[in-house]
């Protein structure tokens, strides 16, 4: 095969390969300019959110830093208070 023809074929293959990487507006950067970029991720996240702004009947209970410190100290000392056991079949205490 002659070298001029080989060069033309290689140049054509390179142009064809580069054109497959462009967006609709002709830019090579796939992360910018494409309005559908990330749609699959957003759809998956939205499918996992039941209610993005829930309203509760009771207010959120107040928190206390001193309670958190005492809990962390109990954990470090190995004296963690065990929670009350319940059955999951009937939901009531044992």
N, CA, C and O of each residue as an XYZ file, in Angstrom:
376
protein
N       0.845     -1.166      0.000
C       0.000      0.000      0.000
C       0.897      1.238      0.000
O       1.923      1.255      0.680
N       0.527      2.263     -0.747
C       1.404      3.418     -0.804
C       1.205      4.305      0.435
O       0.140      4.297      1.051
N       2.237      5.059      0.782
C       2.240      5.808      2.037
C       1.265      6.977      2.028
O       0.726      7.319      3.080
N       1.021      7.601      0.887
C       0.079      8.713      0.823
C      -1.329      8.220      1.132
O      -2.074      8.860      1.874
N      -1.681      7.090      0.561
C      -3.014      6.516      0.793
C      -3.157      6.099      2.261
O      -4.226      6.280      2.846
N      -2.113      5.553      2.857
C      -2.143      5.148      4.260
C      -2.340      6.358      5.159
O      -3.121      6.314      6.110
N      -1.632      7.434      4.854
C      -1.779      8.664      5.651
C      -3.193      9.218      5.561
O      -3.755      9.655      6.566
N      -3.757      9.204      4.393
C      -5.124      9.713      4.221
C      -6.107      8.852      5.014
O      -7.002      9.380      5.676
N      -5.945      7.541      4.949
C      -6.832      6.648      5.698
C      -6.690      6.844      7.207
O      -7.690      6.846      7.925
N      -5.471      7.006      7.688
C      -5.244      7.239      9.118
C      -5.825      8.574      9.569
O      -6.409      8.673     10.647
N      -5.659      9.608      8.728
C      -6.220     10.919      9.061
C      -7.741     10.857      9.103
O      -8.368     11.442      9.986
N      -8.326     10.153      8.154
C      -9.784      9.999      8.143
C     -10.280      9.240      9.360
O     -11.307      9.600      9.937
N      -9.566      8.191      9.762
C      -9.948      7.424     10.950
C      -9.846      8.279     12.209
O     -10.688      8.181     13.102
N      -8.806      9.125     12.279
C      -8.628      9.999     13.444
C      -9.747     11.032     13.518
O     -10.270     11.305     14.599
N     -10.115     11.605     12.383
C     -11.206     12.586     12.357
C     -12.521     11.927     12.748
O     -13.306     12.513     13.493
N     -12.766     10.745     12.267
C     -13.984     10.023     12.609
C     -14.033      9.707     14.103
O     -15.081      9.843     14.733
N     -12.916      9.291     14.661
C     -12.870      8.980     16.090
C     -13.073     10.236     16.921
O     -13.774     10.196     17.932
N     -12.476     11.348     16.518
C     -12.625     12.598     17.272
C     -14.049     13.128     17.183
O     -14.542     13.719     18.145
N     -14.710     12.937     16.074
C     -16.074     13.449     15.927
C     -17.063     12.691     16.808
O     -18.132     13.213     17.123
N     -16.726     11.487     17.201
C     -17.615     10.717     18.076
C     -17.594     11.251     19.498
O     -18.474     10.898     20.283
N     -16.624     12.090     19.867
C     -16.481     12.614     21.219
C     -17.120     13.978     21.401
O     -17.065     14.523     22.504
N     -17.715     14.544     20.389
C     -18.254     15.896     20.517
C     -19.693     15.868     21.002
O     -20.413     14.886     20.816
N     -20.099     16.974     21.634
C     -21.493     17.163     22.029
C     -22.291     17.701     20.854
O     -21.782     17.823     19.740
N     -23.529     18.016     21.119
C     -24.382     18.561     20.056
C     -23.873     19.905     19.554
O     -24.076     20.255     18.391
N     -23.206     20.666     20.440
C     -22.719     21.975     20.019
C     -21.288     21.925     19.486
O     -20.704     22.972     19.208
N     -20.711     20.731     19.338
C     -19.415     20.576     18.720
C     -18.228     20.638     19.660
O     -17.092     20.492     19.208
N     -18.449     20.852     20.976
C     -17.320     20.924     21.909
C     -16.880     19.522     22.307
O     -17.690     18.595     22.323
N     -15.599     19.366     22.629
C     -15.061     18.072     23.010
C     -15.240     17.763     24.490
O     -15.120     16.601     24.878
N     -15.523     18.756     25.334
C     -15.675     18.545     26.766
C     -17.052     17.946     27.045
O     -18.072     18.612     26.865
N     -17.076     16.692     27.484
C     -18.353     16.006     27.691
C     -19.056     16.421     28.977
O     -20.239     16.126     29.144
N     -18.362     17.097     29.891
C     -18.984     17.448     31.165
C     -19.631     18.821     31.143
O     -20.312     19.173     32.106
N     -19.460     19.600     30.113
C     -20.017     20.947     30.053
C     -20.924     21.084     28.835
O     -20.621     20.569     27.759
N     -22.034     21.781     29.019
C     -22.868     22.113     27.891
C     -23.943     21.106     27.543
O     -24.842     21.424     26.764
N     -23.885     19.918     28.082
C     -24.905     18.922     27.770
C     -25.997     19.001     28.834
O     -25.744     18.648     29.986
N     -27.208     19.453     28.485
C     -28.253     19.628     29.496
C     -28.723     18.312     30.120
O     -29.351     18.330     31.178
N     -28.438     17.188     29.497
C     -28.881     15.914     30.068
C     -27.791     15.234     30.883
O     -28.000     14.121     31.366
N     -26.631     15.871     31.049
C     -25.524     15.279     31.796
C     -25.951     15.075     33.248
O     -26.323     16.040     33.914
N     -25.905     13.857     33.746
C     -26.243     13.551     35.129
C     -27.701     13.195     35.357
O     -28.111     13.001     36.502
N     -28.491     13.102     34.301
C     -29.917     12.796     34.463
C     -30.144     11.449     35.120
O     -31.048     11.318     35.945
N     -29.354     10.451     34.783
C     -29.550      9.122     35.372
C     -29.305      9.161     36.873
O     -30.043      8.542     37.640
N     -28.281      9.881     37.293
C     -27.984      9.990     38.722
C     -29.099     10.732     39.449
O     -29.523     10.304     40.523
N     -29.581     11.834     38.884
C     -30.674     12.592     39.513
C     -31.959     11.778     39.563
O     -32.697     11.862     40.545
N     -32.241     11.002     38.541
C     -33.452     10.176     38.536
C     -33.377      9.091     39.598
O     -34.371      8.800     40.263
N     -32.211      8.497     39.757
C     -32.051      7.475     40.780
C     -32.208      8.079     42.169
O     -32.858      7.482     43.027
N     -31.628      9.246     42.403
C     -31.756      9.895     43.703
C     -33.209     10.285     43.967
O     -33.693     10.109     45.086
N     -33.906     10.803     42.977
C     -35.297     11.204     43.155
C     -36.185     10.003     43.450
O     -37.158     10.126     44.194
N     -35.868      8.852     42.884
C     -36.669      7.655     43.128
C     -36.526      7.174     44.565
O     -37.392      6.453     45.060
N     -35.446      7.560     45.247
C     -35.224      7.126     46.617
C     -35.809      8.094     47.642
O     -35.883      7.764     48.826
N     -36.222      9.277     47.210
C     -36.768     10.274     48.125
C     -38.288     10.148     48.129
O     -38.940     10.351     47.105
N     -38.847      9.811     49.295
C     -40.294      9.663     49.387
C     -40.960     11.023     49.473
O     -41.856     11.325     48.684
N     -40.536     11.845     50.420
C     -41.108     13.170     50.608
C     -39.966     14.127     50.918
O     -39.423     14.087     52.022
N     -39.589     14.984     49.980
C     -38.438     15.845     50.210
C     -38.669     16.909     51.291
O     -37.692     17.395     51.862
N     -39.905     17.288     51.596
C     -40.177     18.256     52.671
C     -41.268     17.713     53.579
O     -42.418     18.144     53.491
N     -40.923     16.781     54.441
C     -41.939     16.185     55.304
C     -42.441     17.164     56.358
O     -41.711     18.050     56.802
N     -43.688     16.990     56.746
C     -44.280     17.781     57.823
C     -44.671     16.812     58.926
O     -45.358     15.821     58.678
N     -44.233     17.100     60.139
C     -44.482     16.218     61.268
C     -45.536     16.811     62.195
O     -45.663     18.030     62.310
N     -46.294     15.926     62.858
C     -47.308     16.372     63.824
C     -46.661     16.915     65.087
O     -47.168     17.865     65.684
N     -45.552     16.325     65.497
C     -44.862     16.772     66.704
C     -43.537     17.411     66.315
O     -42.914     17.008     65.333
N     -43.104     18.409     67.086
C     -41.825     19.041     66.747
C     -40.656     18.094     67.030
O     -40.788     17.128     67.781
N     -39.527     18.391     66.419
C     -38.321     17.603     66.652
C     -37.900     17.814     68.104
O     -37.830     18.955     68.561
N     -37.620     16.741     68.834
C     -37.248     16.921     70.243
C     -35.920     17.680     70.368
O     -35.046     17.577     69.507
N     -35.792     18.434     71.449
C     -34.545     19.196     71.623
C     -33.355     18.262     71.860
O     -33.502     17.169     72.406
N     -32.202     18.710     71.444
C     -30.990     17.924     71.655
C     -30.155     18.571     72.746
O     -30.341     19.742     73.078
N     -29.246     17.802     73.292
C     -28.425     18.315     74.369
C     -26.994     17.824     74.186
O     -26.757     16.624     74.047
N     -26.050     18.746     74.185
C     -24.648     18.372     74.042
C     -24.180     17.580     75.250
O     -23.350     16.681     75.119
N     -24.703     17.903     76.423
C     -24.272     17.182     77.622
C     -24.741     15.723     77.567
O     -24.027     14.829     78.020
N     -25.927     15.479     77.020
C     -26.384     14.087     76.851
C     -25.491     13.340     75.872
O     -25.187     12.165     76.081
N     -25.066     14.013     74.803
C     -24.190     13.375     73.813
C     -22.830     13.045     74.432
O     -22.258     11.992     74.153
N     -22.317     13.943     75.268
C     -21.027     13.704     75.924
C     -21.138     12.514     76.870
O     -20.255     11.657     76.896
N     -22.224     12.455     77.649
C     -22.407     11.328     78.561
C     -22.514     10.011     77.793
O     -21.966      8.999     78.228
N     -23.208     10.012     76.667
C     -23.330      8.791     75.862
C     -21.969      8.361     75.318
O     -21.643      7.174     75.324
N     -21.175      9.324     74.846
C     -19.839      8.995     74.331
C     -18.954      8.457     75.448
O     -18.185      7.520     75.234
N     -19.059      9.048     76.650
C     -18.269      8.552     77.794
C     -18.676      7.125     78.157
O     -17.818      6.285     78.429
N     -19.987      6.847     78.164
C     -20.447      5.484     78.476
C     -19.928      4.495     77.444
O     -19.580      3.365     77.788
N     -19.873      4.905     76.189
C     -19.360      4.026     75.142
C     -17.880      3.714     75.372
O     -17.459      2.561     75.275
N     -17.095      4.752     75.679
C     -15.666      4.555     75.917
C     -15.418      3.674     77.143
O     -14.479      2.878     77.155
N     -16.256      3.814     78.170
C     -16.082      3.039     79.406
C     -16.660      1.630     79.303
O     -16.414      0.798     80.176
N     -17.415      1.356     78.259
C     -18.024      0.034     78.098
C     -19.267     -0.158     78.956
O     -19.633     -1.291     79.266
N     -19.908      0.915     79.336
C     -21.118      0.829     80.159
C     -22.325      1.379     79.409
O     -23.108      2.150     79.962
N     -22.470      0.986     78.165
C     -23.572      1.463     77.334
C     -24.887      0.890     77.854
O     -24.979     -0.298     78.163
N     -25.895      1.741     77.945
C     -27.218      1.295     78.380
C     -27.864      0.525     77.232
O     -28.014      1.056     76.132
N     -28.243     -0.715     77.486
C     -28.856     -1.543     76.448
C     -30.312     -1.113     76.244
O     -31.025     -0.879     77.220
N     -30.755     -1.008     75.005
C     -32.146     -0.624     74.758
C     -33.095     -1.754     75.131
O     -32.701     -2.918     75.206
N     -34.336     -1.394     75.362
C     -35.364     -2.384     75.682
C     -35.616     -3.228     74.443
O     -35.709     -2.701     73.334
N     -35.726     -4.541     74.630
C     -35.958     -5.444     73.499
C     -37.437     -5.481     73.162
O     -38.289     -5.499     74.051
N     -37.733     -5.492     71.880
C     -39.116     -5.629     71.430
C     -39.164     -6.689     70.345
O     -38.175     -6.943     69.657
N     -40.337     -7.306     70.202
C     -40.528     -8.243     69.102
C     -40.949     -7.460     67.871
O     -41.705     -6.492     67.963
N     -40.462     -7.881     66.743
C     -40.842     -7.170     65.520
C     -42.123     -7.707     64.924
O     -42.697     -7.085     64.029
N     -42.594     -8.875     65.412
C     -43.817     -9.428     64.838
C     -45.058     -8.707     65.321
O     -45.984     -8.481     64.541
N     -45.095     -8.337     66.609
C     -46.284     -7.654     67.106
C     -46.003     -6.203     67.492
O     -46.935     -5.451     67.777
N     -44.743     -5.803     67.505
C     -44.385     -4.423     67.764
C     -44.420     -4.027     69.223
O     -44.019     -2.909     69.545
N     -44.885     -4.896     70.141
C     -44.955     -4.548     71.549
C     -43.746     -5.031     72.311
O     -42.974     -5.844     71.803
N     -43.567     -4.534     73.543
C     -42.417     -4.970     74.353
C     -42.562     -6.408     74.785
O     -43.673     -6.931     74.878
N     -41.424     -7.054     75.052
C     -41.432     -8.455     75.481
C     -41.819     -8.572     76.927
O     -41.879     -9.679     77.463
